């Protein structure tokens, strides 16, 4: 385990190597690998712990009984998922977590936090609170993106948010076309047609998942 790399994550921010080592032991850290498309966590089951993505990325998604999929978030290296469920171990998952490609994930048993050294658990709880605040902002942002009635409005809301967050007008988004459609809660074919129209109208240029925004009002 590369503890130095873990120091750069929000979960272990402000912690020394020895503290991280203690935390990994106390929280019974277990590393697992997954292939593209493999489901890490299934809705209806309980979470074995909180997941920390080491390499690759995963998506948190809602899949209903009728085959409808809604992507709720993209989780990349250094980011975590299922932390709420890990703290509520008897609560069944309402979402699936799926690997976007080959990935490595570290699972941590948060239920053991109260059994660790108070100073250590205090730092971890503080970092988890920060993570939770960021997650709330992300989920609030998604509600803004899916509130417009038109596909164009949803795309503009999402791209505007990415531009503001990155401070750039040219950037890569973490979704392919199907994932973006699922995230914005629209049909993929309709989304692709609208993206082509918007590019022709001069809103942006796009190549795969890289967008370059052109209009000043964006």
N, C-alpha and C positions, 0 to 999 in steps of 0.2 A: 504494500500500500504506500503510495507516494504522499506522505503526510505534508510535505512542503506544498504540493499542489492543492491540498485540501485547505490550506491557510488562505487561499485566494477566494474561497467560497463564502457566501454570506452566512451560512450556518456556523462556520468555525472562525468567523471574523474576530480579530483581536485576541486569538488564543495562541499560545506557544505550542511547539511540537510535542512537548511532554503532556500538555493538557489535552491535545487532540488525541494522542495515544491512549490516555486514560479514558477519554470519552468513547472512543471506538470500542475499547474493552468493556466498559460499563454498559454500553448500549447494544452489546452483542452484534457488532457490525458483521454483515455477511455480503460478500460481493458475488454478483451473478451476471452472466452474459446472455444476450438475447439476439435473435436473428430478425431481419426485417419482417414486419408483419406479425411478429409473435406478440401475444397478449401477456403482459406482465401481471396485471391485476384484472379480475373479472367482476363485473357488477353482480351484486347478490351475495358475494363472499365477503369475508373480513380481511383487512389489510394485515400482512405479516409485520409491517413496520412502515416507517417513512422511507421513501426512495430518494437517493441523491444520485443524479446522473453524473457519471464520471467521464464517459465518452459517448458520442452519438446523441440521439435525442428521442423523445417519446411524445405522444399526443395523449391528452386526457379528453375522452369523448363519451358522449351519451348515445347509446344504441338501443332503440326501443324494440318492442316485440314485432313491429311491422316493418322493420328493416330501415328505419330512418336514422341517419347519423348526424350528430351535431358536434363539431369540434369545439371544445371549451378553451383549451390552451395548448401551447407548444412548450415543452420543457427541454432546455438544452443543457450542455455541460455546466456543472456547478450549481444547477438549480434543483429544487426538490419538488416532490409530489406526494400526495396522500398523507400529509402531516396531520390534518384534522382527524382523519380516520385512525391514524396511528395512536392518537391521544384518546380516541373513543373506540377501543378494540372490539367492542361487541356490536358496533354500528355497521350494518352491511353497506358495502359500496354501492353508490348509485351510478357509477361511471366505470368505463373500461380504460385501461392504460395500455397503449400499443406502441411497439418499437417502430420508429420511422426507418431504421436501418440497423446494422450491427451496432450494438451498444453495450456498455458496461454500467451496472447500477449497484450502488451500495445501499443495503437496507439496514435501518437502525430501529431498534425497539425503544420508542419514546416512552413507553409505559414504565421503563426503568429509570427515567430521569429523576424521580423523587428519591431514588435509592442511591444516587451518586452524591459526591461531595457537594455541599451547598454552594460553594464558590463556583464550582464547575457547572452545576446545573443552572445557577443564576445567569451565567454568561450564555448558556445555550438557550434558556428561556427568552432572554433579551433578544437574541438573534432570531429566534422563531417568531417573536412579536413583530420584528421588522419585516421578516419574510411574509407574515400574514398581512401586514399593511400593504405591501407591494401586490400581493395576490388580490386583495380587495380592490385596489386601483385598477388592476387588469380586468377583473370581472365587471367593474363599473364601466370601463372603457368599452367592453364588448357590448354591453347593453346600449351604449350610444350608437355603435356601429350597426346594430340590427334594427334600430328604431326607424330609420328612414323607410318610406314605402317603396322607393325605387332601388333597383340594383345599383344604379349610378350613385345615388346618395350614400348607399352603404359602402361602396368602394372608396368614394371620396373621404368619408369619415374615417375609414381605416387607414388609408394612405396618409392623410393629414396627421393622424395620431402618430404613425411611425416616423414621419418627418420631424414632428415636434420632439419626439423622444430621442431620436438619433442626432438631431440638429443638422440633418443633411437633406438634400433634395434628391439624391441618388442613393439607393440602398437595396439590399436583398431582403425579401420577406421569408419567413421560415416555412411557408406553405407551398405545395404544388397546387395546380388548378383545382383538383378535386377537394383538397383540404381547405383551400380558401373558400370554395363554394360552401362547404360544410360549416366553416367558421362563420360565414356571413348569412348562413341559412337561406341559400338560394340554389337554383339548379345549375349544374356545371355548364351545360350547353348555353343557357341564357347568360351566364357570367362571361363565358368566352366571347360571345357575340358582343356583349356590352363593352368588354375591354377593348375589343377591336374598334368599336365605334368611338370610344373615348380617346384612343390613340390617334385615330383619324381626325378627331376634333381638336387635337393639340393639347390634351390634358397632360399627357406623359408619353414616354417611349417605354416599351417593356420587352424584355427578352427573358423568357423562362420566368424566374422569380425575381428578376432585377428590374426595378422601376426607376425612372428618372423623371421627376415632376417638372412640368414646363410652365404652368400657369401661375401668375403672381399671387392670385387669391388662394392658392394652395399653401 
